[in-house]
Amino acid sequence: MVSNPAGINCHQSEWNPYEEDPAPQPDTSGTCDALFPVGTVVTFTATPDPGSNVNYGPDPASLTVRAGYNATYVVFCPNDGLCSAWY
């Protein structure tokens, strides 16, 4: 997921928790949090890796930064595999 204005450029590698003996979930890479001045409108864009799709989100796709913690999320799923998300 990336932000506009720039500051967030976060990537989560593919991971299948339903494999017979799954490896631990990989850590995210890139910048997954950032500081923006209060009042800044930040828009988020999610682009799936090849073989995946955006199942939900980003939510919210845009927000006005307030004091405290501001969060957004996105759910990616494999094109040809099991995908379950509760939101």
Order of alpha helices (4+ residues) and beta strands (2+ residues): beta-beta-beta-beta-beta-beta-beta
